[in-house]
Amino acid sequence: MKQLIIQCAGLGYDITCNYSDLCAITELDFHPITPVFPAVTCTAQATIRTAAHPKDHGIVCNGYYDRLIAKTNFWCQSARLVQGKRIWENSKCQKTAMIFFQQNLGENVDIVISPAPIHKHHGGMIMGCHTKPHDLENELNEAIGQKLNLASYWGPMASSKSSEWIAKAIIHIAKNHKPDLFFAYLPHLDYCQQKFGPDDTKRIEPEVKFLAEKIRDILDAVKDKYQVTIWGDYAITPANQPIFPNKALKKAGLFKTRSVGKGMTYPNFYESDAFAMVDHQVAHIFVENADFIPQVRQLISDLDGVDSVLTRQEADMDCPQAGELIATAKPSAWFAYHWWDDPKQAPDYATHIDIHNKIGFDPCELFWGFPPFVSISTDCSKPKGTHGRDDQPAAFATTIPTSTDCLPKSHLELAQFIQKAIQ
């Protein structure tokens, strides 16, 4: 039977235990599953599509540091970044779809959707998606009755409207294009938990119910045509402590910046001895000269909120994409990319949504700055939820017939489980 694999961002097993609507409305039995480390979106998705460890598929976080050109880039969409065979290769699948997965542009599949707005030179952007086939976006906009507003997909206006549009797209594609293997992504449960914290029941409960209703709509629409697997990439846990590794590295003279204009500073990766590319609760520390590794390790280890600092060999992430050191935050802490204290030294993108150029994931982009509608916040006390550690289980449920003792226990096992189902 055809397989529909739906990832729900921020679907931790605790959500399924604390909010009864999810199981009651979907009529699914959810089980705990250990996330891959680091427990972030791109790493989890790459693991599911390759059934490989991060050190093998190379997606070690949501960002990428190109050592040749000395540039970081978050949320790169090229499928060529994901190394290794795909689980659908040599399977019986004739048509494969992948919508709203990261690194899906150029993927060897038949149907693709990825947000791809055009950022205009004088500000603003043209909303749009990259689709394969190329006329699919217009087809979906007409069928759904509106375009996907990317402001609902990320930023201060991020909301369940994104998942609502995607759920309708899933149903339309399943009915009209009939892929044999269909990967999809519903994002909205992540936003509210990062903004308000997973324990804010008043705000989280309606979002969980909405997710359950969208899953129910999909299940009803594909009944008898698809076996469905719902899985979470990570559990979101409360956050109350930002950590600033680049401030410490700059103070020690290891992280260099250049001054531009009236005092704004930007990273100087060409001359830096070390810097941190941060991603929620995990930071990759790139150290140009191996002689500095002990000093940098001690410096980062001494920061309040840091749980561990390991070499990439010790972290079982020995690949060129990883930093020489990998730091993990304590459960309530997270890493911020900032290197400045004086707001005048902040780069221009600090107060704007810029998911690509910052040297780290920035949850402050979920909040308005001042004035609102013009800038986003730089206040690192605002985010109340985070993730990245692998010690809190995610959740998954499946309609694939299987005995309880054969259920996958980790993301890697889930990938193998799906791979077996499509053989």
Secondary structure as a PSIPRED ss2 file (coil, helix, strand):
# PSIPRED VFORMAT (PSIPRED V4.0)

   1 M C   1.000  0.000  0.000
   2 K E   0.000  0.000  1.000
   3 Q E   0.000  0.000  1.000
   4 L E   0.000  0.000  1.000
   5 I E   0.000  0.000  1.000
   6 I E   0.000  0.000  1.000
   7 Q E   0.000  0.000  1.000
   8 C E   0.000  0.000  1.000
   9 A C   1.000  0.000  0.000
  10 G C   1.000  0.000  0.000
  11 L C   1.000  0.000  0.000
  12 G E   0.000  0.000  1.000
  13 Y H   0.000  1.000  0.000
  14 D H   0.000  1.000  0.000
  15 I H   0.000  1.000  0.000
  16 T H   0.000  1.000  0.000
  17 C H   0.000  1.000  0.000
  18 N H   0.000  1.000  0.000
  19 Y C   1.000  0.000  0.000
  20 S C   1.000  0.000  0.000
  21 D H   0.000  1.000  0.000
  22 L H   0.000  1.000  0.000
  23 C H   0.000  1.000  0.000
  24 A H   0.000  1.000  0.000
  25 I H   0.000  1.000  0.000
  26 T H   0.000  1.000  0.000
  27 E C   1.000  0.000  0.000
  28 L C   1.000  0.000  0.000
  29 D C   1.000  0.000  0.000
  30 F C   1.000  0.000  0.000
  31 H E   0.000  0.000  1.000
  32 P E   0.000  0.000  1.000
  33 I E   0.000  0.000  1.000
  34 T E   0.000  0.000  1.000
  35 P C   1.000  0.000  0.000
  36 V C   1.000  0.000  0.000
  37 F C   1.000  0.000  0.000
  38 P C   1.000  0.000  0.000
  39 A C   1.000  0.000  0.000
  40 V C   1.000  0.000  0.000
  41 T H   0.000  1.000  0.000
  42 C H   0.000  1.000  0.000
  43 T H   0.000  1.000  0.000
  44 A H   0.000  1.000  0.000
  45 Q H   0.000  1.000  0.000
  46 A H   0.000  1.000  0.000
  47 T H   0.000  1.000  0.000
  48 I H   0.000  1.000  0.000
  49 R H   0.000  1.000  0.000
  50 T H   0.000  1.000  0.000
  51 A C   1.000  0.000  0.000
  52 A C   1.000  0.000  0.000
  53 H C   1.000  0.000  0.000
  54 P H   0.000  1.000  0.000
  55 K H   0.000  1.000  0.000
  56 D H   0.000  1.000  0.000
  57 H H   0.000  1.000  0.000
  58 G C   1.000  0.000  0.000
  59 I C   1.000  0.000  0.000
  60 V C   1.000  0.000  0.000
  61 C C   1.000  0.000  0.000
  62 N C   1.000  0.000  0.000
  63 G E   0.000  0.000  1.000
  64 Y E   0.000  0.000  1.000
  65 Y E   0.000  0.000  1.000
  66 D E   0.000  0.000  1.000
  67 R C   1.000  0.000  0.000
  68 L C   1.000  0.000  0.000
  69 I C   1.000  0.000  0.000
  70 A C   1.000  0.000  0.000
  71 K E   0.000  0.000  1.000
  72 T E   0.000  0.000  1.000
  73 N E   0.000  0.000  1.000
  74 F E   0.000  0.000  1.000
  75 W C   1.000  0.000  0.000
  76 C C   1.000  0.000  0.000
  77 Q C   1.000  0.000  0.000
  78 S E   0.000  0.000  1.000
  79 A H   0.000  1.000  0.000
  80 R H   0.000  1.000  0.000
  81 L H   0.000  1.000  0.000
  82 V C   1.000  0.000  0.000
  83 Q C   1.000  0.000  0.000
  84 G C   1.000  0.000  0.000
  85 K C   1.000  0.000  0.000
  86 R C   1.000  0.000  0.000
  87 I C   1.000  0.000  0.000
  88 W C   1.000  0.000  0.000
  89 E C   1.000  0.000  0.000
  90 N C   1.000  0.000  0.000
  91 S C   1.000  0.000  0.000
  92 K C   1.000  0.000  0.000
  93 C C   1.000  0.000  0.000
  94 Q C   1.000  0.000  0.000
  95 K C   1.000  0.000  0.000
  96 T E   0.000  0.000  1.000
  97 A E   0.000  0.000  1.000
  98 M E   0.000  0.000  1.000
  99 I E   0.000  0.000  1.000
 100 F C   1.000  0.000  0.000
 101 F C   1.000  0.000  0.000
 102 Q C   1.000  0.000  0.000
 103 Q C   1.000  0.000  0.000
 104 N C   1.000  0.000  0.000
 105 L E   0.000  0.000  1.000
 106 G C   1.000  0.000  0.000
 107 E C   1.000  0.000  0.000
 108 N C   1.000  0.000  0.000
 109 V C   1.000  0.000  0.000
 110 D C   1.000  0.000  0.000
 111 I E   0.000  0.000  1.000
 112 V E   0.000  0.000  1.000
 113 I E   0.000  0.000  1.000
 114 S E   0.000  0.000  1.000
 115 P E   0.000  0.000  1.000
 116 A C   1.000  0.000  0.000
 117 P C   1.000  0.000  0.000
 118 I E   0.000  0.000  1.000
 119 H E   0.000  0.000  1.000
 120 K C   1.000  0.000  0.000
 121 H C   1.000  0.000  0.000
 122 H C   1.000  0.000  0.000
 123 G C   1.000  0.000  0.000
 124 G C   1.000  0.000  0.000
 125 M E   0.000  0.000  1.000
 126 I E   0.000  0.000  1.000
 127 M C   1.000  0.000  0.000
 128 G C   1.000  0.000  0.000
 129 C E   0.000  0.000  1.000
 130 H E   0.000  0.000  1.000
 131 T E   0.000  0.000  1.000
 132 K E   0.000  0.000  1.000
 133 P C   1.000  0.000  0.000
 134 H C   1.000  0.000  0.000
 135 D C   1.000  0.000  0.000
 136 L H   0.000  1.000  0.000
 137 E H   0.000  1.000  0.000
 138 N H   0.000  1.000  0.000
 139 E H   0.000  1.000  0.000
 140 L H   0.000  1.000  0.000
 141 N H   0.000  1.000  0.000
 142 E H   0.000  1.000  0.000
 143 A H   0.000  1.000  0.000
 144 I H   0.000  1.000  0.000
 145 G C   1.000  0.000  0.000
 146 Q C   1.000  0.000  0.000
 147 K C   1.000  0.000  0.000
 148 L C   1.000  0.000  0.000
 149 N C   1.000  0.000  0.000
 150 L H   0.000  1.000  0.000
 151 A H   0.000  1.000  0.000
 152 S H   0.000  1.000  0.000
 153 Y C   1.000  0.000  0.000
 154 W C   1.000  0.000  0.000
 155 G C   1.000  0.000  0.000
 156 P C   1.000  0.000  0.000
 157 M C   1.000  0.000  0.000
 158 A C   1.000  0.000  0.000
 159 S C   1.000  0.000  0.000
 160 S H   0.000  1.000  0.000
 161 K H   0.000  1.000  0.000
 162 S H   0.000  1.000  0.000
 163 S H   0.000  1.000  0.000
 164 E H   0.000  1.000  0.000
 165 W H   0.000  1.000  0.000
 166 I H   0.000  1.000  0.000
 167 A H   0.000  1.000  0.000
 168 K H   0.000  1.000  0.000
 169 A H   0.000  1.000  0.000
 170 I H   0.000  1.000  0.000
 171 I H   0.000  1.000  0.000
 172 H H   0.000  1.000  0.000
 173 I H   0.000  1.000  0.000
 174 A H   0.000  1.000  0.000
 175 K H   0.000  1.000  0.000
 176 N H   0.000  1.000  0.000
 177 H C   1.000  0.000  0.000
 178 K C   1.000  0.000  0.000
 179 P C   1.000  0.000  0.000
 180 D C   1.000  0.000  0.000
 181 L E   0.000  0.000  1.000
 182 F E   0.000  0.000  1.000
 183 F E   0.000  0.000  1.000
 184 A E   0.000  0.000  1.000
 185 Y E   0.000  0.000  1.000
 186 L E   0.000  0.000  1.000
 187 P C   1.000  0.000  0.000
 188 H H   0.000  1.000  0.000
 189 L H   0.000  1.000  0.000
 190 D H   0.000  1.000  0.000
 191 Y H   0.000  1.000  0.000
 192 C H   0.000  1.000  0.000
 193 Q H   0.000  1.000  0.000
 194 Q H   0.000  1.000  0.000
 195 K H   0.000  1.000  0.000
 196 F H   0.000  1.000  0.000
 197 G C   1.000  0.000  0.000
 198 P C   1.000  0.000  0.000
 199 D C   1.000  0.000  0.000
 200 D C   1.000  0.000  0.000
 201 T H   0.000  1.000  0.000
 202 K H   0.000  1.000  0.000
 203 R H   0.000  1.000  0.000
 204 I H   0.000  1.000  0.000
 205 E H   0.000  1.000  0.000
 206 P H   0.000  1.000  0.000
 207 E H   0.000  1.000  0.000
 208 V H   0.000  1.000  0.000
 209 K H   0.000  1.000  0.000
 210 F H   0.000  1.000  0.000
 211 L H   0.000  1.000  0.000
 212 A H   0.000  1.000  0.000
 213 E H   0.000  1.000  0.000
 214 K H   0.000  1.000  0.000
 215 I H   0.000  1.000  0.000
 216 R H   0.000  1.000  0.000
 217 D H   0.000  1.000  0.000
 218 I H   0.000  1.000  0.000
 219 L H   0.000  1.000  0.000
 220 D H   0.000  1.000  0.000
 221 A H   0.000  1.000  0.000
 222 V H   0.000  1.000  0.000
 223 K C   1.000  0.000  0.000
 224 D C   1.000  0.000  0.000
 225 K C   1.000  0.000  0.000
 226 Y E   0.000  0.000  1.000
 227 Q E   0.000  0.000  1.000
 228 V E   0.000  0.000  1.000
 229 T E   0.000  0.000  1.000
 230 I E   0.000  0.000  1.000
 231 W E   0.000  0.000  1.000
 232 G E   0.000  0.000  1.000
 233 D C   1.000  0.000  0.000
 234 Y C   1.000  0.000  0.000
 235 A C   1.000  0.000  0.000
 236 I C   1.000  0.000  0.000
 237 T E   0.000  0.000  1.000
 238 P E   0.000  0.000  1.000
 239 A C   1.000  0.000  0.000
 240 N C   1.000  0.000  0.000
 241 Q E   0.000  0.000  1.000
 242 P E   0.000  0.000  1.000
 243 I E   0.000  0.000  1.000
 244 F C   1.000  0.000  0.000
 245 P H   0.000  1.000  0.000
 246 N H   0.000  1.000  0.000
 247 K H   0.000  1.000  0.000
 248 A H   0.000  1.000  0.000
 249 L H   0.000  1.000  0.000
 250 K H   0.000  1.000  0.000
 251 K H   0.000  1.000  0.000
 252 A C   1.000  0.000  0.000
 253 G C   1.000  0.000  0.000
 254 L C   1.000  0.000  0.000
 255 F C   1.000  0.000  0.000
 256 K C   1.000  0.000  0.000
 257 T E   0.000  0.000  1.000
 258 R E   0.000  0.000  1.000
 259 S E   0.000  0.000  1.000
 260 V E   0.000  0.000  1.000
 261 G C   1.000  0.000  0.000
 262 K C   1.000  0.000  0.000
 263 G C   1.000  0.000  0.000
 264 M E   0.000  0.000  1.000
 265 T E   0.000  0.000  1.000
 266 Y E   0.000  0.000  1.000
 267 P E   0.000  0.000  1.000
 268 N C   1.000  0.000  0.000
 269 F C   1.000  0.000  0.000
 270 Y C   1.000  0.000  0.000
 271 E C   1.000  0.000  0.000
 272 S C   1.000  0.000  0.000
 273 D C   1.000  0.000  0.000
 274 A E   0.000  0.000  1.000
 275 F E   0.000  0.000  1.000
 276 A E   0.000  0.000  1.000
 277 M E   0.000  0.000  1.000
 278 V E   0.000  0.000  1.000
 279 D E   0.000  0.000  1.000
 280 H C   1.000  0.000  0.000
 281 Q C   1.000  0.000  0.000
 282 V E   0.000  0.000  1.000
 283 A E   0.000  0.000  1.000
 284 H E   0.000  0.000  1.000
 285 I E   0.000  0.000  1.000
 286 F E   0.000  0.000  1.000
 287 V E   0.000  0.000  1.000
 288 E C   1.000  0.000  0.000
 289 N C   1.000  0.000  0.000
 290 A H   0.000  1.000  0.000
 291 D H   0.000  1.000  0.000
 292 F H   0.000  1.000  0.000
 293 I H   0.000  1.000  0.000
 294 P H   0.000  1.000  0.000
 295 Q H   0.000  1.000  0.000
 296 V H   0.000  1.000  0.000
 297 R H   0.000  1.000  0.000
 298 Q H   0.000  1.000  0.000
 299 L H   0.000  1.000  0.000
 300 I H   0.000  1.000  0.000
 301 S H   0.000  1.000  0.000
 302 D C   1.000  0.000  0.000
 303 L C   1.000  0.000  0.000
 304 D C   1.000  0.000  0.000
 305 G C   1.000  0.000  0.000
 306 V E   0.000  0.000  1.000
 307 D E   0.000  0.000  1.000
 308 S E   0.000  0.000  1.000
 309 V E   0.000  0.000  1.000
 310 L E   0.000  0.000  1.000
 311 T E   0.000  0.000  1.000
 312 R C   1.000  0.000  0.000
 313 Q C   1.000  0.000  0.000
 314 E C   1.000  0.000  0.000
 315 A C   1.000  0.000  0.000
 316 D C   1.000  0.000  0.000
 317 M C   1.000  0.000  0.000
 318 D C   1.000  0.000  0.000
 319 C C   1.000  0.000  0.000
 320 P C   1.000  0.000  0.000
 321 Q C   1.000  0.000  0.000
 322 A C   1.000  0.000  0.000
 323 G C   1.000  0.000  0.000
 324 E C   1.000  0.000  0.000
 325 L E   0.000  0.000  1.000
 326 I E   0.000  0.000  1.000
 327 A E   0.000  0.000  1.000
 328 T E   0.000  0.000  1.000
 329 A E   0.000  0.000  1.000
 330 K C   1.000  0.000  0.000
 331 P C   1.000  0.000  0.000
 332 S C   1.000  0.000  0.000
 333 A E   0.000  0.000  1.000
 334 W E   0.000  0.000  1.000
 335 F E   0.000  0.000  1.000
 336 A C   1.000  0.000  0.000
 337 Y C   1.000  0.000  0.000
 338 H C   1.000  0.000  0.000
 339 W C   1.000  0.000  0.000
 340 W C   1.000  0.000  0.000
 341 D C   1.000  0.000  0.000
 342 D C   1.000  0.000  0.000
 343 P H   0.000  1.000  0.000
 344 K H   0.000  1.000  0.000
 345 Q H   0.000  1.000  0.000
 346 A C   1.000  0.000  0.000
 347 P C   1.000  0.000  0.000
 348 D H   0.000  1.000  0.000
 349 Y H   0.000  1.000  0.000
 350 A H   0.000  1.000  0.000
 351 T H   0.000  1.000  0.000
 352 H C   1.000  0.000  0.000
 353 I C   1.000  0.000  0.000
 354 D C   1.000  0.000  0.000
 355 I C   1.000  0.000  0.000
 356 H C   1.000  0.000  0.000
 357 N C   1.000  0.000  0.000
 358 K C   1.000  0.000  0.000
 359 I C   1.000  0.000  0.000
 360 G E   0.000  0.000  1.000
 361 F C   1.000  0.000  0.000
 362 D C   1.000  0.000  0.000
 363 P H   0.000  1.000  0.000
 364 C H   0.000  1.000  0.000
 365 E H   0.000  1.000  0.000
 366 L H   0.000  1.000  0.000
 367 F C   1.000  0.000  0.000
 368 W E   0.000  0.000  1.000
 369 G C   1.000  0.000  0.000
 370 F C   1.000  0.000  0.000
 371 P C   1.000  0.000  0.000
 372 P C   1.000  0.000  0.000
 373 F C   1.000  0.000  0.000
 374 V C   1.000  0.000  0.000
 375 S C   1.000  0.000  0.000
 376 I E   0.000  0.000  1.000
 377 S C   1.000  0.000  0.000
 378 T C   1.000  0.000  0.000
 379 D C   1.000  0.000  0.000
 380 C C   1.000  0.000  0.000
 381 S C   1.000  0.000  0.000
 382 K C   1.000  0.000  0.000
 383 P C   1.000  0.000  0.000
 384 K C   1.000  0.000  0.000
 385 G E   0.000  0.000  1.000
 386 T E   0.000  0.000  1.000
 387 H C   1.000  0.000  0.000
 388 G C   1.000  0.000  0.000
 389 R C   1.000  0.000  0.000
 390 D C   1.000  0.000  0.000
 391 D C   1.000  0.000  0.000
 392 Q C   1.000  0.000  0.000
 393 P C   1.000  0.000  0.000
 394 A E   0.000  0.000  1.000
 395 A E   0.000  0.000  1.000
 396 F E   0.000  0.000  1.000
 397 A E   0.000  0.000  1.000
 398 T E   0.000  0.000  1.000
 399 T C   1.000  0.000  0.000
 400 I C   1.000  0.000  0.000
 401 P C   1.000  0.000  0.000
 402 T C   1.000  0.000  0.000
 403 S C   1.000  0.000  0.000
 404 T H   0.000  1.000  0.000
 405 D H   0.000  1.000  0.000
 406 C H   0.000  1.000  0.000
 407 L C   1.000  0.000  0.000
 408 P C   1.000  0.000  0.000
 409 K C   1.000  0.000  0.000
 410 S E   0.000  0.000  1.000
 411 H H   0.000  1.000  0.000
 412 L H   0.000  1.000  0.000
 413 E H   0.000  1.000  0.000
 414 L H   0.000  1.000  0.000
 415 A H   0.000  1.000  0.000
 416 Q H   0.000  1.000  0.000
 417 F H   0.000  1.000  0.000
 418 I H   0.000  1.000  0.000
 419 Q H   0.000  1.000  0.000
 420 K H   0.000  1.000  0.000
 421 A H   0.000  1.000  0.000
 422 I C   1.000  0.000  0.000
 423 Q C   1.000  0.000  0.000
